[in-house]
Amino acid sequence: MTAPAGIIWLASFPRSGNTWFRILLANLAAGDSGPADINKLGNAIASDRDEFEAVTLLDSGLMSGDDIDRLRPRVYERIAAEATEQHWIKAHDAYTLTPEGEPMFGRYAARAAVYLVRDPRDVAISLAYHFGTTIDDAIEFINRPDGTLADWRTGLPVQLRQKLHGWSGHVTSWLDQTHVPVHTLRYEELVADPVAGFSAALRFAEKPATEAEIERAVRNADFTELQRQEGEMGFAEGYVLRTAPFFRSGRAGGWRDKLTAEQIARIEEINAPVMQRLGYELSLIPRSAAANDQRIAPVRAESVGSPDPSASAV
Amino acid sequence: MHEYLISGLAVASELDLPGAIPSCAHNKRPDVTIRRGTVPAILESADASGPNWEMAGEKFLLRVPRLARFLIAQGQEIVVELEADAKERDATGFVLGTSFGILLHQRGALVLHGAAVASDGRAIAICGMSGTGKSTLAAALCRKGCSFAADDICVIGLNGQGEPIVQSDGRQLKLWHEAITELNLRERRGEAVRDTFQKYYIQPFDRIAEPPKLSAIYVLRDSHQAMQAGIESLALADAMRILEYQYYRPRVRAKMATKSEMLLQGAAVFGHAKVFLLNRPRGFEHMEETVAALRKHWGALGR
């Protein structure tokens, strides 16, 4: 029995377990020849500039982000039409519409999506390490409704521009769209019970795997194994400016002792409704109570990172 | 009519092509004409197609949404029809880029997607994925005294002895603002490639006079902890496999050329030039060391 051919989007806001999930998939494929090499994961990503150019033949450096987005549905339809197996394609883009109102991911391109979501308070910490910025910058970034990746216009990022719409906007864009059946997987559940979380996602994508195969993949993608490999060989997809290993802690709930009350309040103020919808308990620190914890105002970070946030996995 | 010499071909163009260097020296019938005209919306009975292109026999139709349609025919002609409200100036980048690349494929040329520079009559081509910094490295080499041969579309021809040579693309190098700043090339900065884009034509460096022999092809990659910076030789089988992806728009090329044509072209290259992987750390702060390592390696290659 094989999985039905087509595209499965593996969608998430940056730093929400996407890479870990890809490593689980790689280990499932590796079978008893695992653990899979974290530096040979394959890098199918929806915002791949080279793939866009290979399919459309166009020089994307001569096109605006919106004009590129207008053609992206055609690229995904093409990939889907030519697919002879199941393709899991990573995506950090929010589920957006082109200026003409067409879904940028193509209305009929994908069979399904697995949407990974993580507590934004933990995302903030992880992002700060990843981009080598302050936590305040990272909070500013996840709160920005117009936040993007790879949107710098003074050079050519390896990836195409990705609109994120901020953490809340990202979550609702994927969960509320009605074109692609979506399975929501909370990072915290995947950490607590990887076998159950991974199995449910595979079932949704109709990708057959036995319990033993899944358990082996989970063992081989264990965080200590990833840290061991990164320690010995490095991780090619890591962003160059990061200030900590890519596989840093993998914990859920680290925000409790890493964020100040004021920082927590700033995240919750903007994201409370969606956090509650996803079952993330609010600490409900009123901003006024956190006022004595004021720190320097965050630098505006339009598209975090330079020289090239797009060159790396997030 | 504007006259240019692009990749060894005499071009007569109704459209002014910014970035192409005017060349009136040739008194021969043009090899290629470029003009405005009517272009169909779609090519019927296509042999191959993509989301914005079709190929039917010796005709190739390319569409850039909201900008223009390009009909490339018989390796001799490019016809451009602008969409409503589009500016001719914005379409010219796609004439010199994809359209000309397809035209070269129609002529059966061996076209690499990369830049090329020369020194002492010998050239190297620099290939790699989009955004890896091919043009930037070529510019850095030119600042250190190399001559500029080609950017983006690099045609490999054969000389009388059957040795591979690099044709000058007859165009200006294009660089993004960031590279211009970091390489200190502000004085050479010309027009923007397209309105509102921070990518610019660079005033010509020394250009090659005669097509130089190709001595090596370097495929550029970012190095990282897991992969030491340096230059790797490749066994022939790996070199052939990797080179397949360095051709200009390789999937279309595979549809336009026969297997034996591709094999012959590959053999001509591999008979005289080697393919190397150039793994280098990303970032302008490493540019000097990359340039030095590359020049040393290139210099040590036999003639």
HADDOCK unambig.tbl for C-alpha pairs under 7 A between the chains (distance, minus, plus):
assign (segid A and resid 49 and name CA) (segid B and resid 130 and name CA) 6.89 0.50 0.50
assign (segid A and resid 50 and name CA) (segid B and resid 129 and name CA) 6.46 0.50 0.50
assign (segid A and resid 50 and name CA) (segid B and resid 130 and name CA) 5.87 0.50 0.50
assign (segid A and resid 54 and name CA) (segid B and resid 249 and name CA) 5.96 0.50 0.50
assign (segid A and resid 55 and name CA) (segid B and resid 50 and name CA) 6.54 0.50 0.50
assign (segid A and resid 56 and name CA) (segid B and resid 50 and name CA) 6.59 0.50 0.50
assign (segid A and resid 56 and name CA) (segid B and resid 51 and name CA) 6.50 0.50 0.50
assign (segid A and resid 56 and name CA) (segid B and resid 52 and name CA) 6.14 0.50 0.50
assign (segid A and resid 57 and name CA) (segid B and resid 98 and name CA) 6.51 0.50 0.50
assign (segid A and resid 57 and name CA) (segid B and resid 249 and name CA) 6.30 0.50 0.50
assign (segid A and resid 58 and name CA) (segid B and resid 98 and name CA) 6.13 0.50 0.50
assign (segid A and resid 62 and name CA) (segid B and resid 194 and name CA) 6.79 0.50 0.50
assign (segid A and resid 74 and name CA) (segid B and resid 51 and name CA) 5.56 0.50 0.50
assign (segid A and resid 75 and name CA) (segid B and resid 51 and name CA) 6.77 0.50 0.50
assign (segid A and resid 153 and name CA) (segid B and resid 198 and name CA) 6.45 0.50 0.50
assign (segid A and resid 154 and name CA) (segid B and resid 176 and name CA) 5.69 0.50 0.50
assign (segid A and resid 154 and name CA) (segid B and resid 177 and name CA) 5.00 0.50 0.50
assign (segid A and resid 154 and name CA) (segid B and resid 178 and name CA) 5.36 0.50 0.50
assign (segid A and resid 154 and name CA) (segid B and resid 198 and name CA) 5.46 0.50 0.50
assign (segid A and resid 155 and name CA) (segid B and resid 176 and name CA) 4.97 0.50 0.50
assign (segid A and resid 155 and name CA) (segid B and resid 177 and name CA) 6.44 0.50 0.50
assign (segid A and resid 155 and name CA) (segid B and resid 178 and name CA) 5.71 0.50 0.50
assign (segid A and resid 156 and name CA) (segid B and resid 131 and name CA) 5.22 0.50 0.50
assign (segid A and resid 157 and name CA) (segid B and resid 131 and name CA) 5.67 0.50 0.50
assign (segid A and resid 158 and name CA) (segid B and resid 130 and name CA) 6.44 0.50 0.50
assign (segid A and resid 158 and name CA) (segid B and resid 131 and name CA) 4.82 0.50 0.50
assign (segid A and resid 158 and name CA) (segid B and resid 132 and name CA) 6.91 0.50 0.50
assign (segid A and resid 233 and name CA) (segid B and resid 225 and name CA) 6.29 0.50 0.50
assign (segid A and resid 233 and name CA) (segid B and resid 226 and name CA) 4.48 0.50 0.50
assign (segid A and resid 234 and name CA) (segid B and resid 225 and name CA) 4.98 0.50 0.50
assign (segid A and resid 234 and name CA) (segid B and resid 226 and name CA) 4.85 0.50 0.50
assign (segid A and resid 235 and name CA) (segid B and resid 226 and name CA) 6.43 0.50 0.50
assign (segid A and resid 236 and name CA) (segid B and resid 224 and name CA) 5.88 0.50 0.50
assign (segid A and resid 236 and name CA) (segid B and resid 226 and name CA) 6.40 0.50 0.50
